[in-house]
Amino acid sequence: MMSKIRIKMGAVEVECEGSEQFLTKELPEILGAVSKLYAESGVRAAEEKHQAAQGAGQPPAGVADVTNGKVIGTTATIAGKLNCNSGSDLIIAAAAHLTFVSKMIEFPRTDLLTQTKGASGYYNENIGKNFTNYLNGRVKAGELLESKPGHYTLSAAKRAELGTKLAS
C-alpha cells in the first residue's frame, strides 16, 4: 500500500510517496532534512526576528497561556496544564515546551532532560534514573520521533493534540 506525506515549514515544502514501511522507516531522516533546509533557508531567522519585535506585549514568563497561537510558560506550567502524573507525561510536557515555547523543531536528548529536571514540582530522582526507558516508550508510542540519533521531535499527531490542549 502506498502512502503520501507532505511537510511544509515556511517556504520549504517536501512531498514524499512510498510504501508505509518506507515512510515509517525514513520519516525521522526526512524530518531532519526538512528542519535543516528550513534553518538554512534563512526564513527561521527572519521569523524569530519578527517574533522578537512583537514580543513586548506578552504576559510574564511562567504563565501557561496561548496568545496569538503562542504557548508560553515553563515546563512545570505546561505539565500542570497537561495533568502530568508520570515520567512519560513529563517528557511530553518538556517536548511541548521545547516545541511551542522555545520554537525548536528538533531537540537533543540533553535539552529534553534539562527541561524535565527544571519542572521541580514534577521531577524526581526516579524519573532521572528511568529517563531512557520513558523516552524510548514515547518513541515506541509514536509520540516522539528520533529524527537522528539522540535528537527528537514531536510527531505531527502529538503536536496537534498538544496544541489543542494548550490552547484551551
N, C-alpha and C positions, 0 to 999 in steps of 0.2 A: 504494500500500500504506500502510495506517495503522499508526502506532506509538504506543505509550503510554509515558510516563515518570512516575515518582513520586519526588519528592525530599522527604526528611524531615530536618530539623535541629531537634533538641529538640522544642518544641511546634509548630513551623512545618512544615506539610506542604503540598506543592503537587503536583497531578497534572495532566499535560497530555496531550492526544491530538491527533495530526495526522499529516500525511504525513512520511515520513522526511526529505525535503528541508526541510520547515518546521522540524522539531525540530532538525536539524543546524544550520540557519542561526540559529535563535533560542535554542539551548541556552546559549550564553555569557550572553545577556541574562537568561535565566531564572535561571541560577545566581547572577548578580549580584544580581538582585531578591530571591531567597530568602536570600542571605547578608545583604542589607541588612535584610530583615524580621526575620531571626534576631537580628541585632545590636540592632535597635530594640526587640525584644520584652523585653529585659532578662534573658532566660534565660542568655545567654552570660556576662554579668557575674556572675550568681549561680553558674554552673558554675565560673568562674575563681576566685571567692572560695572555693568549696568545695574546689577543687583546691589552692589555696594553703594552706588549713588542713590538708590531708593531706600536704603536701609534705615534712614533716620527716624521714620515713624513706627518702627517695630516695637512690640512690647518687650519688657525686660527679659533677659535670659532666665531660663528656669520655668517659664510659663509655657505649658503644653497647649498650643493653640494652632489653628491653621488660619493663616491670614493670606488672602490672595493666593491660595494654593500652596502656601509655605508652612511647613511644620517647624515649630520652634520648641525649645526646651531641652533638658538634659536627658540622658538615657534613663535615669530614675523616674523622671516625669513621664516619659513615654511608657516605661514599664508599668507605671501606675495606671495609665490610661488603657493599657492593653490587659490589665489584670494579671500580670505575670505571677506565676507561683512555682516555677521550676527553672532549672538552669537552661533548659532548651528555650523556654519563653524569654528568658533574659538575653540570650544570644540573639533572638529575633528582634527584641527591643533595641539592642545595641546596633544591629544591622540597619534597623529603621532609622536610628539616629544618624548613622554614617551616611545613609542614602538620602534622607529627606532634609536633615539639618546641615550636615557637612557637605552635602551635594556630591558625594563620591559615588561613582557608578560601580567601581570595583574597589575593594579594600583588602589590605593584608590581614592575615590572622592576628598579628600583633595588635593592630588597631582595634579589632573586634574584642580581643581580650582586655585591652586597656579600657574600652568603653564599659564592658561588663563590670570590671573592678571599680569603676567610677560610680556605679549605682549602689552606693553604700547601704541603702535600706534593703537591697535585694541580694547583693553579692555575699557569698560566704565562702569559707575555705574549701568546702566540699565541691562547690561549683568549679573552683580553680583546679582542684585535683581531677575532676571529671570533664574538664573543658573539651578535650579532644573527643570524648565519647558523645557529648552533647552536640558538638559541631558536626561530627560525622552523621549523627541522627538527623540533623536538619538537612544535610546534603541528601541522604537517602530518602527523606520525605519529600524532596523536590522543592523545599522552601528556599534553600541556598544552593547556588551553583558554584562550583570551583572553576573559575574562568582560566586559571593557570595554577600550577602548584603553589599552595599557600595563599592564594588570592580568591576572594569570594564576591558574589553579587547576589542580590535578592532575585528570585525567579520573577518573571513578569506577573504571574498569578498572585504571588505573595505580595509583591509591590503594590498591585492594585487593591488587594484586600486590606493591607495596612493603610494605604492612602485613604480608603473609605472609612476605616475605623478611626483614624486620627483626625479626620475632617469632621467627625460628628461630635 
